[in-house]
């Protein structure tokens, strides 16, 4: 009797295990759950022209200052919560300097900008070799300025501002473990981002 009950119990466990395996959707969690990405951003929020930054430079220097920027260099880490939703963080570095050809009395200004922000990414479509997604993020930009007057000692100032990135249309292509990508949007990382990501 005991052997019969044990056999029935074992059969029930096996059937439950088989049915559970059948109910598991392998697409719920992607093959690679982590990714590291490096990209360059064209026309960042700072590059296009932040009114607050321009006003600050004009007040500090006493002259109308025009700045030029190189664009944003971005590093990002993302972790998959599901096959569609990823969460992570991004760091952006950008440098700028005052343009030549301005007033002879205008000081020389250099700027360093570091942006740190948590990010979310949602896939609208993803296959083995192609994906379409949107990405948003918000955080803070730390701006450090060096101001060198025509006569006098160099001065420095640091400020913190809110940062954001909203990339509505993003595409990626390649293998499952490494892909190139393009992102279109607006914010502290750029209007157009081009880069590569490694998945593991």
N, C-alpha and C positions, 0 to 999 in steps of 0.2 A: 504493500500500500504506500509506504513512504517513498519507495523507488518510483512508483507511478506518479505521485504528487510532485516529486522532484523533476521528473521528466516533463510533466505538463508545465511546471514553472519555467524550466529551461527553454522549452519551446515558445512560451509566451515572451520571454526576454529576447529571444532571437527574432521573433516576428516584430517586436517593438523596435529593435535595433535596425532591422531592414527597412521598416516603414519610415523611421526617422531619417535614415540615409537618403531615402527617396525624396523626402520633403525638403532636404537641404538644397538651397539654390546656390550653386557655386559662384554665381555672379554677384551675390550680396557683398562679398569682400573680394577686392581685386587680387590678382596674383601677387603684385608688389604693393605693399601697403605704405611705403615711405618713398619720398622723392626729394631730391635736392636740385635746385634750378639756379642758373646764372643767366643774367640778361642785361641788355643795355636799353635804356629808355630815352626816346627822342621827345623833345618838347615837354619837359616836366612842368609842374605848376610853378616852380621857381624860375625856370627858363623862360616860359611864356611871359611872365611878369607878375609878380606878387605885389599888389599895391601897398600892402603894409610894409614890405621890405624896402620898396623904393622910397616911401615916405620916411622911414627910419633913416636911411642913408642920406637923404637930403637934409634932414634935421641935424644929424650928427656932423655932417661935413659943412653945412652952410652953402652947398652948391647942388645943382641938379646933376645927379649921378646916373649914368647908364651902365648896367652890368651885363656881362656876357657869361654864359654857363656852358659847360661841356656836356650836360645831360646826366642821366642817372645810371649808376652801376649797381645792379640789384643782385642780392643773394636771397634765396627763399627755401624754406623747408616746409613740407606738407605731409600730413598723416591722414590716411583714409579711415573715415568713420563708417563708410559704406562704399559701394561701387560708384555712387554719384556725389557724395559729400566728403570734402576734405577740409581739414583745419590745420593751421600752422602759423608761421610768422615770416616776416620779410625785413631785410635791412637794405637801405639805399644810401649810397654815398655820391655826393656831387660837389664840384668845386666851381667857383666863379671869380671873376675879377672885373674891375671897372674898365670900360672901353677906352681906347686911346682917342686922341683928337678932341678931348673936352677942354674946358677952361684951364689955362695955365696955372691957375690958383687952386684948382680942384685936387684933392688928395687922391692917392692911389689906394684902392680898396680891394681886398681879397676876401673871399668867403668860402667856408667849408660847411657842408650841410650833411647831417646824418639823420636819417629817418628810420624809425623803428615802429612796426605795427603788426598786430595780429591780422590774419587774413582767412577768408573763407572762399572755397572754390566749389562750384556745382557743375557737374557734367550733364549736358543736355543729350549728348550722344558720345559713346565710346566703344571702339572696336579694337581689334588687335593692332591696327596700324594707323588709326585716325581717331581724333576726338574733337568735340566742340564743347566749350564750357564758358562760364562767366565767373568773374572773381571780384571780390570787394575786400577792402581793408580800411582800418582807421587807427591812428596812433599819434605820434609826436615827432616833430622835426626840431633838432637842436642845431641852431645856426651860430657859427663862430666867425666874427669879422675882424680882420686886421686893417687898421686905417693909418696910413702914412701921409702926414701933411707935407706940403712942399718945404716947409720949414718947421722943425719941431720933432718931438719924439713920437714913435709909433704907439698907437693906442689899440685897444682891443675891446670887444663887447660880445656878449653871448645872450641869445634869446631862445625861447621855446615857443613853438606854434603847433596848432593842431594840424595833422596830416591825414590824407585819405587817398584811396585809389579805387576807382570804379571802372573795371574793364568789362564791358558788356559783351563784346564779340571776340572770342579767343579760339584759335584753332591750333592743333598739334598733329604731327605726323612722324612716323618712324616705327621702330620696333617697340615691343612692350616694355623693355627695360631702358631704352634711351630714345628720346624724341626731341625734335626741334619744334619751336612754337612761335606764334605771333599773337599779340594781344592789342586790341584797339579800345581805348577808353580815355580817361582823363584823371589826373591827380599827381601825387608827389613822385610817382615812378615813371610817368610819361604818357603821352597820347598814343604812341606806338612803341611796343616792346618787342624785341627780338632776342631769342635765347635758346638754350638747350637745357634739358632736364635728364637726370639719371634716377632710375627707379630701383629700389631694392626691398 
